[in-house]
């Protein structure tokens, strides 16, 4: 499974990564994910409103920090 997080990481660090990590742990899955933060890469991926979560090339959430339940459902859809 390919998981990508698109967000500009600022002083507070990534907001989405801990949620994705928690969801993977709850599902007992051992997948790595990439955090992409540079504007050209975000735009090239078709993300207009970060933060966004992409799984297996599909944008699952965009424009907000999703809840843990939203991330769990997005991952389950791609298993």
N, CA, C and O atoms as CSV, one atom per row, in Angstrom:
chain,resi,resn,atom,element,x,y,z
A,1,UNK,N,N,0.850,-1.172,0.000
A,1,UNK,CA,C,0.000,0.000,0.000
A,1,UNK,C,C,0.892,1.230,0.000
A,1,UNK,O,O,1.847,1.318,0.772
A,2,UNK,N,N,0.580,2.160,-0.857
A,2,UNK,CA,C,1.344,3.399,-0.953
A,2,UNK,C,C,0.542,4.523,-0.293
A,2,UNK,O,O,-0.561,4.848,-0.732
A,3,UNK,N,N,1.101,5.105,0.752
A,3,UNK,CA,C,0.431,6.169,1.490
A,3,UNK,C,C,1.286,7.427,1.407
A,3,UNK,O,O,2.483,7.408,1.697
A,4,UNK,N,N,0.641,8.523,1.002
A,4,UNK,CA,C,1.341,9.806,0.921
A,4,UNK,C,C,0.532,10.868,1.652
A,4,UNK,O,O,-0.689,10.950,1.524
A,5,UNK,N,N,1.242,11.665,2.411
A,5,UNK,CA,C,0.652,12.796,3.106
A,5,UNK,C,C,1.195,14.052,2.448
A,5,UNK,O,O,2.407,14.220,2.320
A,6,UNK,N,N,0.300,14.929,2.034
A,6,UNK,CA,C,0.699,16.189,1.416
A,6,UNK,C,C,0.349,17.321,2.373
A,6,UNK,O,O,-0.825,17.618,2.591
A,7,UNK,N,N,1.355,17.940,2.934
A,7,UNK,CA,C,1.132,19.103,3.789
A,7,UNK,C,C,2.445,19.838,3.966
A,7,UNK,O,O,3.521,19.241,3.974
A,8,UNK,N,N,2.328,21.133,4.105
A,8,UNK,CA,C,3.505,21.936,4.391
A,8,UNK,C,C,3.743,21.857,5.893
A,8,UNK,O,O,2.965,22.388,6.686
A,9,UNK,N,N,4.815,21.198,6.267
A,9,UNK,CA,C,5.130,21.008,7.677
A,9,UNK,C,C,5.749,22.289,8.214
A,9,UNK,O,O,6.741,22.787,7.682
A,10,UNK,N,N,5.151,22.812,9.270
A,10,UNK,CA,C,5.641,24.052,9.856
A,10,UNK,C,C,6.289,23.750,11.208
A,10,UNK,O,O,6.626,22.604,11.502
A,11,UNK,N,N,6.453,24.758,12.001
A,11,UNK,CA,C,7.133,24.610,13.286
A,11,UNK,C,C,6.496,23.551,14.168
A,11,UNK,O,O,7.199,22.875,14.920
A,12,UNK,N,N,5.211,23.395,14.095
A,12,UNK,CA,C,4.522,22.420,14.940
A,12,UNK,C,C,4.642,20.995,14.443
A,12,UNK,O,O,4.183,20.068,15.111
A,13,UNK,N,N,5.248,20.802,13.288
A,13,UNK,CA,C,5.389,19.463,12.732
A,13,UNK,C,C,4.135,19.051,11.967
A,13,UNK,O,O,3.181,19.818,11.834
A,14,UNK,N,N,4.166,17.840,11.480
A,14,UNK,CA,C,3.051,17.310,10.714
A,14,UNK,C,C,1.852,17.076,11.621
A,14,UNK,O,O,1.991,16.531,12.716
A,15,UNK,N,N,0.697,17.482,11.170
A,15,UNK,CA,C,-0.541,17.256,11.921
A,15,UNK,C,C,-1.218,15.947,11.502
A,15,UNK,O,O,-1.890,15.300,12.306
A,16,UNK,N,N,-1.035,15.571,10.251
A,16,UNK,CA,C,-1.700,14.395,9.706
A,16,UNK,C,C,-0.935,13.101,9.964
A,16,UNK,O,O,-1.547,12.049,10.152
A,17,UNK,N,N,0.378,13.165,9.975
A,17,UNK,CA,C,1.195,11.959,10.146
A,17,UNK,C,C,0.871,11.177,11.424
A,17,UNK,O,O,0.762,9.953,11.356
A,18,UNK,N,N,0.711,11.824,12.585
A,18,UNK,CA,C,0.390,11.045,13.784
A,18,UNK,C,C,-0.962,10.334,13.698
A,18,UNK,O,O,-1.139,9.261,14.275
A,19,UNK,N,N,-1.911,10.930,12.981
A,19,UNK,CA,C,-3.219,10.296,12.822
A,19,UNK,C,C,-3.105,9.069,11.933
A,19,UNK,O,O,-3.683,8.024,12.233
A,20,UNK,N,N,-2.363,9.193,10.843
A,20,UNK,CA,C,-2.154,8.055,9.944
A,20,UNK,C,C,-1.398,6.949,10.680
A,20,UNK,O,O,-1.739,5.772,10.558
A,21,UNK,N,N,-0.385,7.322,11.435
A,21,UNK,CA,C,0.384,6.348,12.203
A,21,UNK,C,C,-0.508,5.614,13.205
A,21,UNK,O,O,-0.417,4.394,13.342
A,22,UNK,N,N,-1.363,6.350,13.899
A,22,UNK,CA,C,-2.273,5.737,14.868
A,22,UNK,C,C,-3.247,4.778,14.176
A,22,UNK,O,O,-3.526,3.695,14.690
A,23,UNK,N,N,-3.758,5.174,13.021
A,23,UNK,CA,C,-4.686,4.314,12.278
A,23,UNK,C,C,-4.003,3.023,11.840
A,23,UNK,O,O,-4.582,1.943,11.956
A,24,UNK,N,N,-2.783,3.128,11.341
A,24,UNK,CA,C,-2.043,1.931,10.933
A,24,UNK,C,C,-1.797,1.009,12.130
A,24,UNK,O,O,-1.895,-0.212,12.003
A,25,UNK,N,N,-1.482,1.582,13.275
A,25,UNK,CA,C,-1.257,0.797,14.487
A,25,UNK,C,C,-2.546,0.102,14.910
A,25,UNK,O,O,-2.522,-1.082,15.247
A,26,UNK,N,N,-3.670,0.816,14.900
A,26,UNK,CA,C,-4.953,0.227,15.294
A,26,UNK,C,C,-5.346,-0.931,14.379
A,26,UNK,O,O,-5.974,-1.894,14.818
A,27,UNK,N,N,-4.974,-0.829,13.113
A,27,UNK,CA,C,-5.290,-1.884,12.152
A,27,UNK,C,C,-4.220,-2.967,12.100
A,27,UNK,O,O,-4.324,-3.920,11.329
A,28,UNK,N,N,-3.189,-2.811,12.929
A,28,UNK,CA,C,-2.068,-3.750,12.985
A,28,UNK,C,C,-1.411,-3.918,11.616
A,28,UNK,O,O,-1.116,-5.032,11.184
A,29,UNK,N,N,-1.190,-2.787,10.945
A,29,UNK,CA,C,-0.543,-2.775,9.636
A,29,UNK,C,C,0.820,-2.114,9.755
A,29,UNK,O,O,0.999,-1.161,10.513
A,30,UNK,N,N,1.765,-2.626,9.006
A,30,UNK,CA,C,3.123,-2.090,9.050
A,30,UNK,C,C,3.485,-1.502,7.682
A,30,UNK,O,O,4.205,-2.118,6.896
A,31,UNK,N,N,2.976,-0.312,7.422
A,31,UNK,CA,C,3.285,0.388,6.183
A,31,UNK,C,C,3.981,1.703,6.512
A,31,UNK,O,O,3.675,2.355,7.510
A,32,UNK,N,N,4.909,2.071,5.662
A,32,UNK,CA,C,5.536,3.379,5.757
A,32,UNK,C,C,4.703,4.363,4.936
A,32,UNK,O,O,3.920,3.963,4.075
A,33,UNK,N,N,4.880,5.633,5.213
A,33,UNK,CA,C,4.220,6.651,4.409
A,33,UNK,C,C,5.195,7.785,4.169
A,33,UNK,O,O,6.120,8.006,4.951
A,34,UNK,N,N,4.976,8.495,3.086
A,34,UNK,CA,C,5.808,9.632,2.724
A,34,UNK,C,C,5.072,10.919,3.062
A,34,UNK,O,O,3.856,11.020,2.904
A,35,UNK,N,N,5.831,11.896,3.529
A,35,UNK,CA,C,5.290,13.231,3.753
A,35,UNK,C,C,5.887,14.141,2.690
A,35,UNK,O,O,7.100,14.341,2.637
A,36,UNK,N,N,5.027,14.684,1.854
A,36,UNK,CA,C,5.464,15.559,0.776
A,36,UNK,C,C,5.034,16.975,1.128
A,36,UNK,O,O,3.849,17.243,1.327
A,37,UNK,N,N,6.004,17.877,1.202
A,37,UNK,CA,C,5.701,19.210,1.680
A,37,UNK,C,C,6.049,20.344,0.738
A,37,UNK,O,O,5.721,21.497,1.015
A,38,UNK,N,N,6.712,20.037,-0.375
A,38,UNK,CA,C,7.079,21.137,-1.269
A,38,UNK,C,C,5.929,21.435,-2.228
A,38,UNK,O,O,5.271,20.530,-2.742
A,39,UNK,N,N,5.711,22.705,-2.447
A,39,UNK,CA,C,4.548,23.165,-3.213
A,39,UNK,C,C,4.495,22.578,-4.634
A,39,UNK,O,O,3.416,22.168,-5.059
A,40,UNK,N,N,5.596,22.518,-5.383
A,40,UNK,CA,C,5.501,21.935,-6.727
A,40,UNK,C,C,5.039,20.469,-6.716
A,40,UNK,O,O,4.241,20.069,-7.564
A,41,UNK,N,N,5.531,19.673,-5.770
A,41,UNK,CA,C,5.116,18.271,-5.702
A,41,UNK,C,C,3.655,18.142,-5.302
A,41,UNK,O,O,2.940,17.278,-5.811
A,42,UNK,N,N,3.213,19.001,-4.392
A,42,UNK,CA,C,1.810,18.994,-3.986
A,42,UNK,C,C,0.927,19.316,-5.192
A,42,UNK,O,O,-0.066,18.632,-5.438
A,43,UNK,N,N,1.289,20.354,-5.937
A,43,UNK,CA,C,0.514,20.753,-7.117
A,43,UNK,C,C,0.539,19.674,-8.192
A,43,UNK,O,O,-0.489,19.396,-8.810
A,44,UNK,N,N,1.697,19.063,-8.424
A,44,UNK,CA,C,1.815,18.016,-9.438
A,44,UNK,C,C,0.963,16.796,-9.116
A,44,UNK,O,O,0.570,16.059,-10.021
A,45,UNK,N,N,0.675,16.577,-7.838
A,45,UNK,CA,C,-0.163,15.451,-7.432
A,45,UNK,C,C,-1.649,15.777,-7.575
A,45,UNK,O,O,-2.504,14.927,-7.327
A,46,UNK,N,N,-1.946,17.012,-7.975
A,46,UNK,CA,C,-3.336,17.410,-8.150
A,46,UNK,C,C,-4.008,17.864,-6.864
A,46,UNK,O,O,-5.233,17.969,-6.800
A,47,UNK,N,N,-3.207,18.131,-5.846
A,47,UNK,CA,C,-3.738,18.590,-4.570
A,47,UNK,C,C,-3.883,20.103,-4.644
A,47,UNK,O,O,-2.898,20.819,-4.822
A,48,UNK,N,N,-5.097,20.580,-4.510
A,48,UNK,CA,C,-5.342,22.016,-4.572
A,48,UNK,C,C,-5.421,22.634,-3.179
A,48,UNK,O,O,-5.192,23.832,-3.015
A,49,UNK,N,N,-5.743,21.821,-2.179
A,49,UNK,CA,C,-5.973,22.351,-0.853
A,49,UNK,C,C,-5.408,21.397,0.202
A,49,UNK,O,O,-6.150,20.591,0.762
A,50,UNK,N,N,-4.088,21.480,0.481
A,50,UNK,CA,C,-3.528,20.611,1.510
A,50,UNK,C,C,-4.009,21.038,2.891
A,50,UNK,O,O,-4.449,22.177,3.048
A,51,UNK,N,N,-3.944,20.191,3.872
A,51,UNK,CA,C,-3.338,18.868,3.856
A,51,UNK,C,C,-4.222,17.864,3.129
A,51,UNK,O,O,-5.436,18.037,3.026
A,52,UNK,N,N,-3.581,16.812,2.629
A,52,UNK,CA,C,-4.306,15.781,1.907
A,52,UNK,C,C,-3.673,14.423,2.187
A,52,UNK,O,O,-2.480,14.308,2.465
A,53,UNK,N,N,-4.511,13.410,2.103
A,53,UNK,CA,C,-4.072,12.031,2.273
A,53,UNK,C,C,-4.351,11.296,0.977
A,53,UNK,O,O,-5.476,11.305,0.478
A,54,UNK,N,N,-3.318,10.656,0.431
A,54,UNK,CA,C,-3.453,9.870,-0.787
A,54,UNK,C,C,-3.049,8.438,-0.473
A,54,UNK,O,O,-1.993,8.190,0.109
A,55,UNK,N,N,-3.899,7.503,-0.862
A,55,UNK,CA,C,-3.604,6.084,-0.668
A,55,UNK,C,C,-3.757,5.392,-2.013
A,55,UNK,O,O,-4.800,5.486,-2.661
A,56,UNK,N,N,-2.703,4.696,-2.422
A,56,UNK,CA,C,-2.691,3.983,-3.702
A,56,UNK,C,C,-3.098,4.889,-4.864
A,56,UNK,O,O,-3.828,4.472,-5.764
A,57,UNK,N,N,-2.623,6.123,-4.834
A,57,UNK,CA,C,-2.865,7.053,-5.923
A,57,UNK,C,C,-4.222,7.736,-5.898
A,57,UNK,O,O,-4.545,8.498,-6.810
A,58,UNK,N,N,-5.028,7.474,-4.865
A,58,UNK,CA,C,-6.354,8.077,-4.757
A,58,UNK,C,C,-6.368,9.090,-3.617
A,58,UNK,O,O,-5.947,8.782,-2.501
A,59,UNK,N,N,-6.849,10.292,-3.899
A,59,UNK,CA,C,-6.966,11.311,-2.856
A,59,UNK,C,C,-8.149,10.938,-1.973
A,59,UNK,O,O,-9.291,10.880,-2.429
A,60,UNK,N,N,-7.857,10.687,-0.703
A,60,UNK,CA,C,-8.892,10.262,0.239
A,60,UNK,C,C,-9.454,11.428,1.037
A,60,UNK,O,O,-10.653,11.466,1.314
A,61,UNK,N,N,-8.619,12.363,1.405
A,61,UNK,CA,C,-9.075,13.571,2.100
A,61,UNK,C,C,-8.236,14.741,1.606
A,61,UNK,O,O,-7.082,14.577,1.208
A,62,UNK,N,N,-8.840,15.924,1.639
A,62,UNK,CA,C,-8.115,17.107,1.218
A,62,UNK,C,C,-8.743,18.331,1.872
A,62,UNK,O,O,-9.962,18.415,2.022
A,63,UNK,N,N,-7.891,19.280,2.261
A,63,UNK,CA,C,-8.372,20.542,2.777
A,63,UNK,C,C,-8.655,20.589,4.262
A,63,UNK,O,O,-9.104,21.611,4.782
A,64,UNK,N,N,-8.395,19.481,4.953
A,64,UNK,CA,C,-8.643,19.445,6.394
A,64,UNK,C,C,-7.824,18.330,7.025
A,64,UNK,O,O,-7.304,17.450,6.338
A,65,UNK,N,N,-7.723,18.385,8.333
A,65,UNK,CA,C,-7.115,17.284,9.073
A,65,UNK,C,C,-8.254,16.312,9.383
A,65,UNK,O,O,-9.161,16.652,10.142
A,66,UNK,N,N,-8.219,15.112,8.809
A,66,UNK,CA,C,-9.311,14.165,9.029
A,66,UNK,C,C,-9.266,13.560,10.427
A,66,UNK,O,O,-8.228,13.561,11.089
A,67,UNK,N,N,-10.389,13.055,10.851
A,67,UNK,CA,C,-10.447,12.357,12.138
A,67,UNK,C,C,-9.788,10.985,11.993
A,67,UNK,O,O,-9.555,10.506,10.883
A,68,UNK,N,N,-9.496,10.375,13.118
A,68,UNK,CA,C,-8.928,9.028,13.095
A,68,UNK,C,C,-9.886,8.067,12.394
A,68,UNK,O,O,-9.443,7.189,11.654
A,69,UNK,N,N,-11.178,8.218,12.612
A,69,UNK,CA,C,-12.151,7.328,11.973
A,69,UNK,C,C,-12.166,7.483,10.456
A,69,UNK,O,O,-12.312,6.498,9.733
A,70,UNK,N,N,-12.015,8.708,9.975
A,70,UNK,CA,C,-11.955,8.930,8.529
A,70,UNK,C,C,-10.720,8.255,7.927
A,70,UNK,O,O,-10.791,7.663,6.851
A,71,UNK,N,N,-9.603,8.348,8.624
A,71,UNK,CA,C,-8.374,7.723,8.129
A,71,UNK,C,C,-8.494,6.201,8.188
A,71,UNK,O,O,-8.072,5.509,7.261
A,72,UNK,N,N,-9.062,5.682,9.263
A,72,UNK,CA,C,-9.268,4.229,9.367
A,72,UNK,C,C,-10.109,3.732,8.192
A,72,UNK,O,O,-9.766,2.725,7.572
A,73,UNK,N,N,-11.194,4.417,7.883
A,73,UNK,CA,C,-12.059,4.008,6.778
A,73,UNK,C,C,-11.333,4.107,5.440
A,73,UNK,O,O,-11.482,3.230,4.589
A,74,UNK,N,N,-10.553,5.163,5.246
A,74,UNK,CA,C,-9.811,5.335,3.991
A,74,UNK,C,C,-8.815,4.197,3.792
A,74,UNK,O,O,-8.663,3.687,2.682
A,75,UNK,N,N,-8.140,3.801,4.865
A,75,UNK,CA,C,-7.180,2.698,4.768
A,75,UNK,C,C,-7.906,1.389,4.515
A,75,UNK,O,O,-7.482,0.603,3.668
A,76,UNK,N,N,-8.994,1.143,5.234
A,76,UNK,CA,C,-9.750,-0.105,5.052
A,76,UNK,C,C,-10.256,-0.262,3.624
A,76,UNK,O,O,-10.297,-1.375,3.099
A,77,UNK,N,N,-10.642,0.843,2.992
A,77,UNK,CA,C,-11.120,0.796,1.602
A,77,UNK,C,C,-10.035,0.302,0.661
A,77,UNK,O,O,-10.340,-0.261,-0.391
A,78,UNK,N,N,-8.767,0.504,1.022
A,78,UNK,CA,C,-7.662,0.162,0.117
A,78,UNK,C,C,-6.961,-1.152,0.474
A,78,UNK,O,O,-6.028,-1.569,-0.212
A,79,UNK,N,N,-7.408,-1.788,1.531
A,79,UNK,CA,C,-6.765,-3.075,1.914
A,79,UNK,C,C,-7.262,-4.172,0.987
A,79,UNK,O,O,-6.857,-5.326,1.124
